[in-house]
Amino acid sequence: MDVEQRARNSVGLLISILVRYPELASLNFDPKEQSLKFTFLATKLLSEEEFRKLRDLTEASLDAYWNLGRRKPSDFSFTISSFAGVSVLEMTRDVASLSQEELALVIGLMKDTLGDRLVVDHNDGSPDEDLSMQEELIQEMLEDIKEDKLEKNLIAFREEGRVLVFNK
C-alpha cells in the first residue's frame, strides 16, 4: 500500500470513529508512539473521587476484556484535566492491540457513568444497520493501520456538526 493510500485510510479511520461515536470530542493519532488519544468532555467538573471511580471502573472493565483472550496493550493511560468548567477525559491506547469492541466498551462506560454530563454531538441518528456496517469498517481500518505504520500526526475533532481532520 502506498503512502497516499495509508494516509487516506488513517484519515478515514478517524472520521469513521468520530461519526460512529458522537460521544468522542476528538481523536489524535501519534505516529511516533503508534497510539490514539480519545478525548471525552463532561459538562461538569468531576471531583477527584468521581474521576478515580470512573478510572478504576474503566481499568477493571478493560482488564476483564483483555483477559478474555485479547492481548494486553503496550500503551494505556486515562487522565483528566479541566478547562473553563469542563472536564476533559483522555484515554490513550496503542493501535496494535486496539479493537472496535474495546472502543465500544469504553464508550458505553462513559455514557453509563457520566450520563447527561457527557457531551454528545446529537445527530439525527443512523439506523442500526448503518451502525453495524460502520463498526465493521472501523475494525477493518484498525487492522490496516496495525499492518501499515503511519507517519502522519493527525487530529480529528467536531466543529458545528462536522468532523475535521488536520495533520499536526
C-alpha positions in Angstrom: 0.0 0.0 0.0 1.5 3.4 -1.0 1.9 6.3 1.4 -1.0 8.2 0.0 -3.4 5.3 0.4 -2.2 4.8 4.0 -2.8 8.5 4.7 -6.3 8.2 3.3 -7.0 5.1 5.4 -5.8 6.8 8.6 -7.9 9.9 7.9 -10.9 7.6 7.1 -10.4 5.7 10.4 -10.5 8.9 12.5 -13.6 10.2 10.6 -15.4 6.9 10.9 -14.8 6.6 14.6 -16.0 10.2 15.3 -19.0 9.7 13.1 -19.9 6.4 14.7 -19.3 7.6 18.3 -20.7 11.1 18.8 -19.6 10.9 22.4 -16.0 11.5 21.4 -14.9 15.1 21.2 -11.7 14.5 19.4 -9.2 11.8 18.3 -5.4 12.2 18.0 -3.1 9.8 16.2 0.6 9.9 17.3 2.8 8.2 14.7 5.8 8.1 17.0 4.0 6.1 19.7 1.6 4.4 17.2 -1.2 5.4 19.6 -4.6 7.0 19.5 -5.8 9.5 22.1 -9.6 9.6 22.6 -11.0 12.8 24.2 -14.3 13.0 26.0 -15.9 16.1 27.5 -18.1 16.3 30.6 -20.2 19.4 31.2 -19.5 19.4 34.9 -16.1 19.3 36.6 -15.6 15.9 38.1 -14.3 15.6 41.6 -11.1 13.6 42.2 -13.3 10.9 43.8 -15.6 10.8 40.7 -12.7 10.6 38.4 -11.0 7.9 40.5 -14.1 5.8 40.4 -14.5 6.2 36.6 -10.9 5.4 36.0 -11.0 2.3 38.3 -14.2 1.1 36.6 -12.7 1.7 33.1 -9.4 -0.1 34.0 -11.2 -3.0 35.7 -13.6 -3.4 32.7 -10.7 -3.3 30.2 -8.6 -5.7 32.3 -11.5 -8.2 32.2 -11.9 -7.6 28.4 -8.1 -8.0 27.8 -8.1 -11.2 29.9 -10.7 -12.8 27.6 -8.1 -13.6 25.1 -7.1 -10.2 23.9 -3.5 -9.2 24.3 -2.6 -6.6 26.8 -2.0 -3.1 25.5 1.6 -1.7 25.4 0.2 1.8 25.9 -2.8 2.7 28.0 -3.5 5.8 30.1 -6.6 7.6 31.3 -6.3 11.2 32.5 -8.4 14.1 33.4 -7.9 17.9 33.2 -10.3 20.8 33.3 -10.8 23.8 31.1 -13.4 26.5 31.5 -15.7 24.5 33.8 -15.5 21.4 31.6 -13.8 18.1 32.5 -11.5 16.7 29.7 -11.1 13.0 29.9 -8.4 11.5 27.7 -7.7 7.8 27.1 -4.5 6.8 25.2 -4.2 3.4 23.5 -1.7 1.8 21.2 -3.3 0.9 17.9 -1.5 -2.5 17.7 -3.9 -4.1 20.3 -6.9 -1.8 20.0 -10.2 -3.3 18.7 -13.6 -1.8 17.8 -15.2 -3.9 20.5 -12.9 -2.4 23.1 -13.7 1.1 21.9 -17.5 0.3 22.1 -16.9 -0.9 25.7 -15.2 2.4 26.7 -17.9 4.5 25.0 -20.6 2.5 26.9 -18.8 3.0 30.2 -18.6 6.8 29.6 -22.2 7.0 28.7 -23.4 4.9 31.6 -21.2 6.6 34.2 -21.4 10.3 33.1 -25.0 10.2 31.8 -26.2 13.6 30.6 -22.9 15.2 31.7 -21.2 13.6 28.8 -21.0 16.0 25.8 -22.6 14.2 22.8 -22.8 15.6 19.3 -26.5 14.8 18.8 -27.3 14.0 15.2 -30.4 12.6 13.5 -29.2 9.1 14.3 -28.3 6.2 12.0 -30.3 3.0 11.5 -28.9 0.0 13.4 -27.8 -1.5 10.0 -25.6 1.5 9.4 -24.1 1.3 12.9 -23.0 -2.3 12.4 -21.6 -1.5 9.0 -19.7 1.4 10.5 -18.3 -0.8 13.2 -17.1 -3.4 10.7 -15.5 -0.6 8.7 -13.7 0.7 11.8 -12.4 -2.8 12.7 -11.1 -3.2 9.1 -9.4 0.1 9.2 -7.8 -0.6 12.6 -6.4 -3.8 11.1 -5.0 -1.9 8.1 -3.3 0.6 10.4 -1.8 -2.2 12.5 -0.1 -3.6 9.4 1.0 -0.2 7.9 2.9 2.0 10.2 1.6 5.5 9.7 3.8 8.5 9.8 1.4 11.5 10.0 0.4 13.1 13.3 -3.3 13.6 12.8 -6.0 15.2 14.9 -9.7 15.0 14.3 -12.5 16.9 16.1 -16.0 18.1 15.8 -17.0 21.6 14.8 -20.5 22.7 14.1 -21.7 19.2 13.2 -18.8 18.4 11.0 -15.7 16.2 11.5 -12.4 18.0 10.7 -9.1 16.2 10.3 -5.7 18.0 10.3 -2.1 17.0 10.0 -0.4 18.4 13.1 
